[in-house]
């Protein structure tokens, strides 16, 4: 069956891109033909007029704020600069992910044009209304009056509270009632969806966790191993405490620190190189959901800082899956914990993995069978 995937825009985010690749790999293994509907154009910085009308006021405020507060002249992000900096990620998308051309306004015309028989929405923070028309894109509002199989696989709300207004919730309730099956990425979201959308959702793994370490090693196998030991500090929002924690770990292990922050990604910081950093690191310090996911996949010693701005329900879910309560922290700690023993963690992840793949297989196969009757 040809399956269309609707998810976050690709190529500006390591975890966001890899979760899409992983979901495609699983769908292929299940005998389907996946295709990601790639959008929106303006978010990707490909359509300058609409893009700049939307973000120009923010960029001006950003410039003035940094100028006044600390004397740093931070220029507004230029489209040309942005495109150069994410070129390495874009090459990964072109090489490994099956996508449509950029779609300006997603509609059923795109579904019919690509002969799609089913739609899967997921994963990442697509059910968090911070940047998109979630109802139209991620609850398939554009397909409201059409008959097509629709499945939610691991969409994330990321928060421990319901973020939509009462009016929007009523709209979403109608749209989600048309889904064949619904799952969510965070355990807390199961109850949020039940209370607000009046449906039962299954808690499943992020798509990246449906694959194994060997799958990711195949992506970075051409990169030589780093012979010098290092702590990989993958920090989305740098603070003094996070830096001090990385320095503490480096001192403990007598090695250097490799920093990568969200605002310092360059063209050479490819997805393959990012994966190789997890492969080769002796320790990981992160405040990223997917940074933590890949620490678990590569069986690394790690500490994950909670990140209020980006949503902590995500981290609580990983904490429960791993059972490593002391590895999820709000501030720098003085005394380090004993090394993580991965045997029980691996068993737990395997169980979740099996249940999650079964959900996806059943959701698509049963829906397809019922259509043929």
N, C-alpha and C positions, 0 to 999 in steps of 0.2 A: 504494500500500500504506500502511496506517495503521501508523505506527511510534512506539512508546513509547520515550522517552528517560529513563534513570535517571542522575542526576548529583547533584552537591553541592546542598545547599539554596540557593535563590535569595534575592536581595535584600539580603544582608549583605556582598556582595563584588562589586566592580566587574568584575574579570576573570572570576570564576565565573559571573556573570550574563550577561556578553557572550559567553562561549564557548557558552553554551546557546542564546542568540539566534542566534549565527552558525551553529551546527550545524543549527538549525531552518531557517534560510534556505537552506543548502546542500541539505538534504533536500527542501525545497519545489522548488528548481530541478531536482532529480533526479526530480521527479514524484511524490514521496511526501507523505503527510499526517502531520506530526510532532505529537506530544503529549507534554509533559513530565509525568512522574509526580512530583508535588511532595510532598516529605516532608523530614525528619520534623517533626512538629508541635512537639515539645518543643524542638528546636534553634532553631526560629524564634521561640521565646518566646511561642507562642500558647496553650500549655497550662500554666498556672502551677504546678499541684501537682507533676507529674512533673518539670518543668523545674527547679524550685527544690530538690527533693529531691536532684537530681543535682549542681547547681552550688553550693548554699549553703555547704558546707564550704570550697570554694575561695575563695568571695567573702569569707568571714570571715577566712581566712588572708591574703588580699590586703589587706584593710582594716588588719589588725594590722601586717602587714609595712611598709606605707607609713607608718603612724603612728609606728612605732618607728624606722625607718631615716632618714627625712628630715623628719618632722613634718608631712607632707602628709596631710590627712585625706581619703583617696580612698574614697568611699562605694561599697558594692556596687552593681553595675549593676541598676537597676530595670527591670522589664518595660515599664512605661509609657514610660520614657525611651528604652529601646532601640527600641521601636516608632516613636516620634516621629522618632528619628534616622535610621532607615532608610526612612522614608516616601517619600522621593524615589526610592529604588531600587525600592520596591514599586510605585510608579506606573508605572515603566518596564516591570516584569514584566506588570502588568495590561494595558498598552497594546500591547506588542510580542510577548509570548511566550504561546504556547498551552499552558496547563497544566490539570491536574485541580485539584479542590479539595484542601486539605491531607489527606494520607493518614497515619493514625496508624501502621499496621503494613502495609507493602506485602505484597500477596499476589496470587495469580492471579485472585482475584475482581475486583481492580482492572483487570487485563488484559482479562478477559472483558467486564466492564461497559463498557469503552471500545472494544471491538471491535478490539483491537490484533492485528496479524498478525506483528509482529516487535518485538524489544526491542534497543535500542542503549544500551550503557553507556559513558559518557564525557561530558566529559573532566574535567580537573583532578585533584587528588590523591586520587582515589577508591580507588586501590589502595595506599594508605598507611594502616595500621591504627591511627589515632590517636584516632578519635572514634566510629566506627561499627562495626556488625556487617558488615564488608566482605564476608564470605562470603555472607551472606543477601541483602544489597542489591546489591553491586557485582560479584558473581560469579553473581548470579541463583540463589542457593540457594533462594529462594522458588518458583522455577520448576523445581526439580530433577526432579520426576517428571512434567513436562508437555512436550508437543511444541510448541515454538514457535521461530521463527528468533531467534537471539541473536548479536549482533555487539559486539565491543569496539572502540570508536573512541577512540584516544588517551588511555586512562586513564594516570594518572601515579603512579609509585611515588615520584618526586621525589628518591630517594636512590641512592647508588651501591652499596648492599648490600641483600640480601633481608631485609625486616623482619618476616616472618611466622615463627611457631614451626614446628617439624617437624610437629606434629600438625595444625595449621591448613593447612600446605602440602599435606599428603596430601588433605585435604578439598577444597582449591582445585583440585588437579590433576584430581580427578574432575569438578568443576563446569565447569572451563574446557574439558574435552574435549568438552562438548556445544555449544560455540560453533561457528558456521559460519565465522567469521573473527576474527582477533585482531590488533590493532595497539596500539602504545604510543607515548607522547609523547616519551620520552627515549631517545636512542640507547643509553645504557648499560642500559636496561631490556630491550632485545632479548635480550641475553645472560643477564640475570637470569631472565627468563621461560623461556628455553630450558633453563637449568640446573635450575630449581626446579619448573617446571610441565610441562616436557618437551614444549613446543610451539614452533613457529616463529611469531614475531610480526613484523609490519612496522612500521618506524619511520615515523610520519606527523606532520604538523603539528598543533599545537593548532588547534581549530576557528576561533578568531579570525583565524588567518592564512590561512584558506581564502577569506576575503573580502578586498576591496581597500579602499584609503583612501576611495574614493568612497562605498562602502557606509556607512562610519561618518560621513562628512561629511553624509550625508543625515539622520542621527539628530540632529545638533547644528546643523543649518542655521538654525534659528530663533533661535539665540543669536548676538548681535552679536560681531564679532571684537574682541579686546582690543587697543586701539591702543597701549597702553604695553608695551614689551618686558619680558619676565620670564623667569626660570629657574623651571621647574616642578620642585619637590622633592617627589616622591611617595615618601614613606618609610614603610614598614610598621613598622620598629623603629628609632627614632631613636637615633643616637649622636652624640657630639661630632664625630667625624671626618666623618660624613655631612653634618652641618650646616656644618662648615668647608669641605667640598667645594662645597656649594651656594653658600656665600658667596664662595668663590674664583671660581666661574663667573660669579656676578653682578657681581663687581668687574671681571673680564676683559671682560665685555660691557656694562658700565655700565648695569645694569638692576636691577630689584627681584627679590625671591624670592617665589614663591607656594608656601607649604608646605601639604601635606595628609598627615596621618599617620593610621594605622589607628584610633587611639583618639580622634581629633578630628573624625570624620565627623558632619555634621549633616544635617538634613532637606533643606536647600538644596543640599547637595553631591550633586546628581543625577548619574546616569550620563551624561546629555547634557552636563552641565557638565564632567564629568571628561574626556570626549572632546574638548570644546572647548579644554581646557587643553593637551592634546597638540597640537591643531591650531595654537594660537596661540603656544606657547612657543618661545623662541629656543634653549633648551637644557633637557635633562632630567637630573636626578640622581635615581636610584631604587635601591631594594633589592628591588624587586618583579618577579616573573616577567612578569606581564602589563603592568607598567609598562614593561618592556623591550620586550615584544612590540609595544606601541602606539608606542613610540619608533621601532621599525623600520618599522611600517606607515605612520606619518606622516613617515618619513624625517627624523628629528630627530637632531641631535648629542646624544650622551648618554654618561653613565657609569652603570654598574650595579655596585653593591656586592654581593658575595657575601653570602648570608644563611644561616649554618649551621643555624639553628633551623628554617628553612622548607624546607631542602633545596637543595643546590648542583648536583646532577646536572641540574636544570632549566636552570640558567644555562649549564652546559657545552654543553648542546644548542643553545641560542641562540647561543653563542659560535661553535660549529662552523657553524651555518647562515649566520651573518653574516660569519664570517671576521675579525671585529673583536676579536682577542685582547686588545688593549690597552685595550679599553673595559670589561672585566670586572675589577674590582679588589677587593682585600681591605682596602685602606687608602687614605687620601688620597694623591694623587700631587703632586709638586712641579712637574713640567713637563708641560704639556698636549700632547695628541697633535694631529696635523694633522686637519683636518675630514674626516669620513667621506664617501667617494665612494660613492653608492648604486647606481650602474649595475650593478656585478657582484653586489651583494647582491640587487637586484631580480631578476636573472636566476636566481640560485640559489633564491630563494623561489618564483619562478614554477614552476621545475622540481619542487620539493617539493610545491607546491600541486597541480599536475597529477597527480602520483603519488598524493597523498593522496585526492583526489576520486575518482580511478579505483579506489582500494582500496574506498572506501565504496560506490560505484556497483556494483562487481562483487560485493561481499559481500552486498548486499541483493538485487540482481537475479538473480544465479545461484541464491541460496537460494530465492527466490520461484519461479523457473522449475522447480527440482528438485521443489518441493512440488506443482506442478501436474501433473507427469508421473505 
